[in-house]
């Protein structure tokens, strides 16, 4: 009996929170990373002889040196492989932020290995995020000092790196 009273009380409390769907912050932070050569060949597909042995993301703003950041390998409807980065790298609040609009940046090294060796080619990717009461989303991506992505409202966050 006590359990039913407690359960009824919990249901009442959580149903009276007063939040509507409009009060919730939208989160849009998933980034799809395609890596191709200049001819458009998929460099993440190991069936391609030019593909990379591995591609790793490393957090350059981590407390420890170059902490690995998770990016899951996925395949789209066309059979093209891509990396899905959701989160994991530190986000640093930028000085041009305000209380109503905060801007964060993640600084990531992208390491490409062409064989099982320890040497890797490395590029730099900076991801900028907007944070307002309504939305937390990727705003832009800079790759090797070149802006390669600018958020378009309602569109997915997709970048293609040409190596």
N, C-alpha and C positions, 0 to 999 in steps of 0.2 A: 504494500500500500504506500509506504514512504517513497519507494522507487517511482511509482506512478505520479505522485505529487511533485517530486523533484523533476521528473521528465516533463510534466505539464508546465512547471515554472520555467524550465530552460527553453521550451518551445515558445512560451509567451515572451520571454525576455528577448530572444533572438528575432522574433517576428516583429518586434516593436522598435527596431533600430532606427527606423526613419530613413534609411538609405534607399534611394531609387537607383535604377540603372544609370541615370544621368549623373549621379553623385560619384560613381566609381571612376577611377583613373584608368584610361586605356593604356595598355602596355604594348609597344611595337618595337621589339628589340632583336628579332631574329634576322640574321644576315646570311644570305646564300652567296657563297664564293665559288665562282667558276674559274678554272685556270686553263687557258688554251694557248696554243702557239699562234703565230701570225696567219697561218692558213686555216685556223679555226678548229684544229684537232684538239681533242680532250686530253689534257696532260695529267689528269687524275686517273684515267683508265689504264690499268696495267696491261691491257691487251695492245695498247699503242706502244711501239718500241721507243718512242721519244718521251714517254711519260716519266714522271718523277717517281723515285723509289719511295720517298716519303715527303710529306709537307707537314710541318709543325708550326704551331702558333705559340709564341713565348711572350709573357707579360713583362714589358720593360719598366713598368711602374710598381712591380711587386717588391715586397719587403726583402725577399731573397732574390738572388740573381737569376733572372730568366726562368721564372716558373712557367711550366707548361700550362696552356689553356686548352680546354676541350673544344674540339670541332668535329662533329660526327660526319663521316662520309656517307652521302646519300646519292640516290639516282633519281633523276626526274623522269617524266613520262616519255621523253625521247631517248632514254638510255644514257644520257650524259651525266657524268658524276660531278658532284659539287660538295663543298664543305659547308655544313650548317653550324654557324657560330651563334650561340644564344647568349652566353654570359660567361664570366670567369675572370676576365682581366679587371684589374683595379680601375675604378673610374675616379678621376681627379676633378674636383670642382674648379672651374675656370674663373679667373679674376673678373671677367666681364659679366658675371652672373648677378641677378637681382633676387630678392625674396620671392617674387612672383614668377620669375623665369630663370631657372638654373641651367647652366651648360656644363656638361661633364665631358671628359676626354679619356679614352683608353688608348694606350700606346703599345702596339704589338709588333714584335719581330716575326716575319714570316720566313721560315727556313726551308729551303728546297734541297733535297738530297737526290742525286741522280743514280747513286749506287749505295751499297751497304757500308760505304766508307764514313769516316767521322767528319769529313769536310762537307760544308754546306754553303750554298749561296743564300744570302740573306737580304730581304727587303723590309721596309718599314710601312706599317699601316696604322693610321690614326683614325679612330672612330669617335665622332662627336655626337652627343645625345642632348636632346631638349627635355627638360623636366618642368612641367607646369601642373597645376592641380587637375587639369583635364587629361593630360597625356604625358607619358614617358616614352620617347621614341628616338630612333636613330635619325639624326639630322643630316649628316654628311660623312663621307669617307675620303680620306686623303691617302694616296698610295705613292710612296717615294716622292713626296712633295707636290703631287699633282692631284687635284680634286677629281675623283672618278665617280662620285655618287652624291647626289643632292636629293633629299626626300621629296617625293611627290605624293601628296595626300591620297590615301586609298590604294596606293601601289605597293607591292612587296619590295623588300630591301634586297636587291640583287646586284652584285658586282661581277664583272668579268675582268680578270687579270690576264694580260697577254704577255707571255714570256718568250 
